Amino acid sequence: MSVAVASVKKLINEPADVVKESLVGLGLAHPDLVRIDFENQLVLRKDAPVSGKVALISGGGSGHEPLHGGFVGAGMLDAACPGEVFTSPVPDQMLAATKAVDGGAGVIHIVKNYTGDVMNFKLAAEMAEDDGISVESVLTNDDVAVEDSTWTAGRRGTGVTVLLEKIAGAKAEAGGSLAEVAAVARRVNEKGRSFGVALTSCATPAAGTPTFDIGADEMEFGVGIHGEPGRRREKIRPAAEIVEEMADAILGDLQPAKGANVLAFVNGLGGTPLIELYLVYAELAKQLEKYGVTATRSLVGDYITSLDMAGVSITLLELDDELTALWDAPVHTPALRWGI
Amino acid sequence: MSVAVASVKKLINEPADVVKESLVGLGLAHPDLVRIDFENQLVLRKDAPVSGKVALISGGGSGHEPLHGGFVGAGMLDAACPGEVFTSPVPDQMLAATKAVDGGAGVIHIVKNYTGDVMNFKLAAEMAEDDGISVESVLTNDDVAVEDSTWTAGRRGTGVTVLLEKIAGAKAEAGGSLAEVAAVARRVNEKGRSFGVALTSCATPAAGTPTFDIGADEMEFGVGIHGEPGRRREKIRPAAEIVEEMADAILGDLQPAKGANVLAFVNGLGGTPLIELYLVYAELAKQLEKYGVTATRSLVGDYITSLDMAGVSITLLELDDELTALWDAPVHTPALRWGI
């Protein structure tokens, strides 16, 4: 007996055209910030390459918007390579991005820890080096939920990627060398930890149906940004209990210094409204107090999503003076902007 | 026979505490911008009252975040009065806000056209005048979908409210008089039109189940921001067709000047991911071209939502030089920020 699975409605045309058509919109909405290279499927900073500046590129499967294309612009990324939905971009695409943005000071590849992305960025970096471009690859693997996952060896790269792109982008904008920008970027990954929970599945445009089944009263505790399994499936609980366990997982692993300052990032996965995200922030603040940690910076909203998944991830980044100053530095991208 | 309706999962504690707990989070995440008056349930600009500046307040039922509390800060609102979810704030709350922000130059009440809001703001304005505070009320009624609705006589006030709060806020920040700020605000409402569609219902925390039933292959064409019925229920169609009809409805009513410049605002209703909003923007751009209209400014994201509803609204605002300059002026609120 077959069970009918309800299709998930989307504001799209042909499923195969979603990524390209969304990029058209991104380019048209922000012509002052970005240009789209449709041949290579790239989002490029309008004025790239910036001569003498270390360039930053990132990329990965689409479906996590605004990551990464929404973070292209002054003070953040020079280019993003969007793959098809939940599918790694290809090495040629990454190579084209690297060449397009290299201003002579080298290029940073920011790579979330998914096997496809890691392999393809590695090939692209080798090809770029063959072409005489210096490349430093920086891996993010901040998700403490699980070791190894559907598409990952080790920990998955999630929310810290957003913070790293902002902070390393500021270091490059300030004239940092390739080694200096890479060092700051790696420090962000070392000092950042994340944990996510899902209340519903996402549905890719191609499938049109939920990626995984989940009961009407269940949550996935420790979900990945493509719907990968987390630590366990369980009954949904009050936000206070959920956030307490998320914070314990993150802070138990991060082990911040007593009295540490952190950037507290409460991220919506795409289908959760802002009223809930701020409620989660309030619960997180209680937990931080318990640990003697102070959130001196915050970010609340949808920044690294899983299409239409309802859920939230929390990322904590232990700050020092330099990371704080780089976070505060001006940025002008479609999705993050201040000081400009 | 009773039919079981699946409850909608939310990241909350007690449903009755959602608004208050979310306000706690808003205040803690943005202590540099806002302070929360829990006694009167107000979001206040940190440095209110600003002496000599015309003050702007707005308010309405919660569930539309970031509207209005996320728009409190320099260059936008001086206070927001959040009611319970989808429930008007009360006159005493609005009066308390008016008194708290009056800097001696008068106060603008920005009122979305819903019967409860209109009535309560009217009473609050009368009480404030009795206390010697000059108040100008500005109504938004930009939704061209339907005349009269579940909670509205005339047209509903929707997306233009966001643009009006930004633009009138800039006029006040620049030293505009009460009459001048009110005049600019009314011009924004006159020159703005909106239209929304829903793919799914929202679910309030108190009910815990969808506000309205909608088929797995249906959309509500012309939906209101609380799930009020639109023009018709119909089968979902490709985004290109949906956006064409939305643009026709808006532009047919607005009748912009040939060659007009507009601000094109593609707004997510809470459950629709950004990848779809940018795709909608691309379709909208095609329609604007057809009408000989140019989008010289854009806003794409979730700014006036309906809890977790999947869907989108489009707002077009015909710009002139003053409105453009006021839009571009610096703003620093939790949800909109640039130039600061």
Contacts between the chains, C-beta under 8 A, distances in Angstrom:
chain1	res1	chain2	res2	distance
A	6	B	216	4.4
A	7	B	216	6.5
A	7	B	217	7.3
A	9	B	199	4.2
A	9	B	200	7.0
A	9	B	216	7.5
A	9	B	217	7.3
A	9	B	219	7.0
A	9	B	236	5.2
A	9	B	310	6.8
A	10	B	199	7.5
A	10	B	276	6.0
A	11	B	199	7.1
A	11	B	239	4.7
A	11	B	242	6.9
A	11	B	272	6.4
A	11	B	276	4.3
A	11	B	277	7.9
A	11	B	279	6.6
A	11	B	280	5.6
A	11	B	311	7.9
A	11	B	312	5.9
A	12	B	238	7.4
A	12	B	239	5.5
A	12	B	276	6.3
A	12	B	279	6.0
A	13	B	238	4.5
A	13	B	239	5.4
A	13	B	240	5.5
A	13	B	279	7.6
A	14	B	238	7.8
A	18	B	275	6.6
A	18	B	276	7.9
A	18	B	279	6.4
A	19	B	275	7.6
A	21	B	279	4.7
A	21	B	282	5.4
A	21	B	283	7.9
A	22	B	275	4.8
A	22	B	276	7.4
A	22	B	278	4.4
A	22	B	279	4.5
A	22	B	282	7.1
A	23	B	278	7.5
A	24	B	278	7.9
A	24	B	279	7.9
A	24	B	282	4.0
A	24	B	285	7.8
A	25	B	277	7.7
A	25	B	278	3.5
A	25	B	279	5.6
A	25	B	280	7.0
A	25	B	281	3.6
A	25	B	282	3.6
A	25	B	283	7.8
A	25	B	285	7.2
A	25	B	300	7.5
A	26	B	278	4.9
A	26	B	281	7.8
A	28	B	281	6.4
A	28	B	282	6.2
A	28	B	285	4.7
A	28	B	295	7.5
A	28	B	298	7.8
A	29	B	264	7.7
A	29	B	266	7.8
A	29	B	278	6.7
A	29	B	281	5.1
A	29	B	295	7.9
A	29	B	298	4.2
A	29	B	300	5.2
A	30	B	298	7.1
A	62	B	275	6.5
A	63	B	273	7.7
A	63	B	275	6.5
A	65	B	273	6.5
A	65	B	274	4.0
A	65	B	275	4.6
A	65	B	278	7.3
A	66	B	274	5.7
A	70	B	274	7.2
A	85	B	275	8.0
A	199	B	9	4.2
A	199	B	10	7.6
A	199	B	11	7.1
A	200	B	9	7.1
A	216	B	6	4.5
A	216	B	7	6.5
A	216	B	9	7.5
A	217	B	7	7.3
A	217	B	9	7.3
A	219	B	9	7.0
A	236	B	9	5.2
A	238	B	12	7.4
A	238	B	13	4.5
A	238	B	14	7.9
A	239	B	11	4.7
A	239	B	12	5.5
A	239	B	13	5.4
A	240	B	13	5.5
A	242	B	11	6.9
A	264	B	29	7.7
A	266	B	29	7.8
A	270	B	271	8.0
A	270	B	273	4.4
A	270	B	274	7.8
A	271	B	270	8.0
A	271	B	271	4.7
A	271	B	273	7.5
A	271	B	308	6.4
A	271	B	310	7.6
A	272	B	11	6.4
A	272	B	308	7.0
A	273	B	63	7.7
A	273	B	65	6.4
A	273	B	270	4.3
A	273	B	271	7.5
A	273	B	302	7.9
A	273	B	305	5.8
A	273	B	307	5.1
A	273	B	308	5.2
A	274	B	65	4.0
A	274	B	66	5.7
A	274	B	70	7.2
A	274	B	270	7.8
A	274	B	302	6.8
A	274	B	305	6.9
A	275	B	18	6.6
A	275	B	19	7.6
A	275	B	22	4.7
A	275	B	62	6.5
A	275	B	63	6.5
A	275	B	65	4.6
A	275	B	85	8.0
A	275	B	307	7.1
A	276	B	10	6.0
A	276	B	11	4.4
A	276	B	12	6.4
A	276	B	18	7.9
A	276	B	22	7.4
A	277	B	11	7.9
A	277	B	25	7.6
A	278	B	22	4.3
A	278	B	23	7.5
A	278	B	24	7.9
A	278	B	25	3.5
A	278	B	26	4.9
A	278	B	29	6.7
A	278	B	65	7.3
A	279	B	11	6.6
A	279	B	12	6.1
A	279	B	13	7.7
A	279	B	18	6.4
A	279	B	21	4.7
A	279	B	22	4.5
A	279	B	24	7.9
A	279	B	25	5.6
A	280	B	11	5.7
A	280	B	25	7.0
A	281	B	25	3.6
A	281	B	26	7.8
A	281	B	28	6.4
A	281	B	29	5.1
A	282	B	21	5.4
A	282	B	22	7.2
A	282	B	24	4.0
A	282	B	25	3.6
A	282	B	28	6.2
A	283	B	21	7.9
A	283	B	25	7.9
A	285	B	24	7.8
A	285	B	25	7.3
A	285	B	28	4.7
A	295	B	28	7.6
A	295	B	29	7.9
A	298	B	28	7.8
A	298	B	29	4.2
A	298	B	30	7.1
A	300	B	25	7.4
A	300	B	29	5.2
A	300	B	334	7.7
A	302	B	273	7.9
A	302	B	274	6.8
A	302	B	302	7.2
A	305	B	273	5.8
A	305	B	274	6.9
A	307	B	273	5.1
A	307	B	275	7.1
A	308	B	271	6.4
A	308	B	272	7.0
A	308	B	273	5.2
A	308	B	310	6.9
A	310	B	9	6.8
A	310	B	271	7.6
A	310	B	308	6.9
A	311	B	11	7.9
A	312	B	11	5.9
A	332	B	338	7.9
A	334	B	300	7.6
A	337	B	337	6.3
A	337	B	338	5.3
A	338	B	332	7.9
A	338	B	337	5.2
A	338	B	338	7.1
A	338	B	340	6.9
A	339	B	339	7.9
A	339	B	340	7.0
A	340	B	338	6.9
A	340	B	339	7.0
